């Protein structure tokens, strides 16, 4: 009998004594007639006493016992707490297995296809709006009576918004899932784009352009992570190809589109009205078609802690950018490529409008050469997928990030050659305009191959923190890209088209060895990383199995 049982027994006995029958004597008139009778002590005839008198001794005893038991609840009176679960992991909500239909990897091909098209579309809208402003710079100069350099700030501030937005959108996507930041981003972008279109002064126009870029950064930072949520290593390269083409086709498709709109009766404001309409369409598509793809959010296992929110999630992109050499150097290379893309927005009008005398709309058509080069680059990357899939299968479906780098090294040479070609064929009107236009095929081909494979390399290296990696990449890439439009016109005018192209081509040549460096030292850097993925080699696993190790 333990201590608690003894306490309960004593309580029952004390209760019996308190409610035991009273003994009293009764004197008769003829003498002492003492007798013992069992009776309850009587009290004043109140309602409470009447009710209490109806209770039997056993019932009162039970009430007393229950009161004592109530005092001896779990954790008090020496009673131990219930034992902890033997294995807490068995009680964690998880997917039922690799074939769970709820997991985004197991969605049907058709579902993944229309979701990929939706995500690529909103990425295209965000990048399209960044460059369509370039075709309206001339009319904006006249309307607001400002210089060309000040008007160009409309491009730079929008791209600078790209650099600021990921600090919010990427951590938010890792806390609440991808859907909410995408909806907020597209809605906010559309609202501020309309505000920019209706602006009556320069400061309103510039502020609205910045905040439009801030919200438009949402798809740029999150869409690659969405593709990582839905696609495995075998097919992710195809999805990222769609993303990369959306990022680069948008800025090259907008100059001639905006040029013809600006020249028409619609005027320059409609370049932004149309961009806003495209944004609202993207918002509607995400709202109706896009389900949540982030696995922890699907399982509803994300817990928000304010301290962790500040110290980890919101600071993680910056910390990764500073502490991870792979992210820093690869992002610098991508930033240079990205900056040159916006530099071409200023260089092409100089070559085709000033040198060759084309109109605003027609002068934007040579950008089609860049788009053709990007299309060829995308097709080329897709032809590499079967060989990559074979390597992946041979390595038990564990990717080695350095497999992505050989196309980057080779296509970097194409990109550099295209810049030299553009500079030395575009500075004279006596050279046919097709010559600098054709150089765009090499430039576009190199841009897409470099950018796309660098993206895939970062995903494979930091798969668990894909959103934060792309946030870090977008921050630095956009910050550098925002500066290029501000000095491009002066550089091409002062140095001359041929020498400005030579300078950019030389810088591109200097960047070519960066992928080669990571081909040799990338694995060792990831081993020292707190965030990087560890390599898996099938031959190493076979050796371990032969030795009998687990």
Rosetta blueprint (number, residue, H / E / L):
1 X L
2 X L
3 X H
4 X H
5 X H
6 X H
7 X H
8 X H
9 X H
10 X H
11 X H
12 X H
13 X H
14 X H
15 X H
16 X H
17 X H
18 X H
19 X L
20 X L
21 X L
22 X E
23 X L
24 X L
25 X L
26 X L
27 X L
28 X E
29 X L
30 X L
31 X E
32 X L
33 X L
34 X L
35 X L
36 X L
37 X L
38 X L
39 X E
40 X L
41 X L
42 X L
43 X L
44 X L
45 X L
46 X L
47 X H
48 X H
49 X H
50 X H
51 X H
52 X H
53 X H
54 X L
55 X L
56 X L
57 X H
58 X H
59 X H
60 X H
61 X H
62 X H
63 X H
64 X H
65 X H
66 X H
67 X H
68 X H
69 X H
70 X H
71 X H
72 X L
73 X L
74 X L
75 X L
76 X L
77 X L
78 X L
79 X L
80 X L
81 X L
82 X L
83 X L
84 X L
85 X L
86 X L
87 X L
88 X H
89 X H
90 X H
91 X H
92 X L
93 X L
94 X L
95 X L
96 X L
97 X L
98 X L
99 X L
100 X L
101 X L
102 X L
103 X L
104 X H
105 X H
106 X H
107 X L
108 X L
109 X H
110 X H
111 X H
112 X H
113 X H
114 X H
115 X H
116 X H
117 X H
118 X H
119 X H
120 X H
121 X H
122 X H
123 X H
124 X H
125 X H
126 X H
127 X H
128 X H
129 X H
130 X H
131 X H
132 X H
133 X H
134 X H
135 X H
136 X H
137 X H
138 X H
139 X H
140 X H
141 X H
142 X H
143 X H
144 X H
145 X L
146 X L
147 X L
148 X H
149 X H
150 X H
151 X H
152 X H
153 X H
154 X H
155 X H
156 X H
157 X H
158 X H
159 X H
160 X H
161 X H
162 X H
163 X H
164 X H
165 X H
166 X H
167 X H
168 X H
169 X H
170 X H
171 X H
172 X H
173 X H
174 X H
175 X H
176 X H
177 X L
178 X H
179 X H
180 X H
181 X H
182 X H
183 X H
184 X H
185 X H
186 X H
187 X H
188 X H
189 X H
190 X H
191 X H
192 X H
193 X H
194 X H
195 X H
196 X H
197 X H
198 X L
199 X L
200 X L
201 X L
202 X H
203 X H
204 X H
205 X H
206 X H
207 X H
208 X H
209 X H
210 X H
211 X H
212 X H
213 X H
214 X H
215 X H
216 X H
217 X H
218 X H
219 X H
220 X H
221 X H
222 X H
223 X H
224 X H
225 X H
226 X H
227 X H
228 X H
229 X H
230 X H
231 X L
232 X L
233 X L
234 X L
235 X L
236 X H
237 X H
238 X H
239 X H
240 X H
241 X H
242 X H
243 X H
244 X H
245 X H
246 X H
247 X H
248 X H
249 X H
250 X H
251 X H
252 X H
253 X H
254 X H
255 X H
256 X H
257 X H
258 X H
259 X H
260 X H
261 X H
262 X H
263 X H
264 X L
265 X L
266 X L
267 X L
268 X L
269 X H
270 X H
271 X H
272 X H
273 X H
274 X H
275 X H
276 X H
277 X H
278 X H
279 X H
280 X H
281 X H
282 X H
283 X H
284 X H
285 X H
286 X H
287 X H
288 X H
289 X H
290 X L
291 X L
292 X L
293 X L
294 X L
295 X H
296 X H
297 X H
298 X H
299 X L
300 X L
301 X L
302 X L
303 X L
304 X L
305 X L
306 X H
307 X H
308 X H
309 X H
310 X H
311 X H
312 X H
313 X H
314 X H
315 X H
316 X H
317 X H
318 X H
319 X H
320 X H
321 X H
322 X H
323 X H
324 X L
325 X H
326 X H
327 X H
328 X H
329 X H
330 X H
331 X H
332 X H
333 X H
334 X H
335 X H
336 X H
337 X H
338 X H
339 X H
340 X H
341 X H
342 X H
343 X H
344 X H
345 X H
346 X H
347 X H
348 X H
349 X H
350 X H
351 X H
352 X H
353 X H
354 X H
355 X H
356 X L
357 X L
358 X L
359 X L
360 X L
361 X L
362 X H
363 X H
364 X H
365 X L
366 X L
367 X H
368 X H
369 X H
370 X H
371 X H
372 X H
373 X H
374 X H
375 X H
376 X H
377 X H
378 X H
379 X H
380 X H
381 X H
382 X H
383 X H
384 X L
385 X H
386 X H
387 X H
388 X H
389 X H
390 X H
391 X H
392 X H
393 X H
394 X H
395 X L
396 X L
397 X L
398 X L
399 X L
400 X L
401 X H
402 X H
403 X H
404 X H
405 X L
406 X H
407 X H
408 X H
409 X H
410 X H
411 X H
412 X H
413 X H
414 X H
415 X H
416 X H
417 X H
418 X H
419 X H
420 X H
421 X H
422 X H
423 X H
424 X H
425 X H
426 X L
427 X L
428 X L
429 X L
430 X L
431 X L
432 X L
433 X H
434 X H
435 X H
436 X H
437 X H
438 X H
439 X H
440 X H
441 X H
442 X H
443 X H
444 X H
445 X H
446 X H
447 X H
448 X H
449 X H
450 X H
451 X H
452 X H
453 X H
454 X H
455 X H
456 X H
457 X H
458 X H
459 X H
460 X H
461 X H
462 X L
463 X H
464 X H
465 X H
466 X H
467 X H
468 X H
469 X H
470 X H
471 X H
472 X H
473 X H
474 X H
475 X H
476 X H
477 X H
478 X H
479 X H
480 X H
481 X H
482 X H
483 X H
484 X H
485 X H
486 X H
487 X H
488 X H
489 X H
490 X H
491 X H
492 X H
493 X H
494 X H
495 X H
496 X L
497 X H
498 X H
499 X H
500 X H
501 X H
502 X H
503 X H
504 X H
505 X H
506 X H
507 X H
508 X H
509 X H
510 X H
511 X H
512 X L
513 X H
514 X H
515 X H
516 X H
517 X H
518 X H
519 X H
520 X H
521 X H
522 X H
523 X H
524 X H
525 X H
526 X H
527 X H
528 X L
529 X L
530 X L
531 X L
532 X L
533 X L
534 X L
535 X L
536 X L
537 X L
538 X H
539 X H
540 X H
541 X H
542 X H
543 X H
544 X H
545 X H
546 X H
547 X H
548 X L
549 X L
550 X L
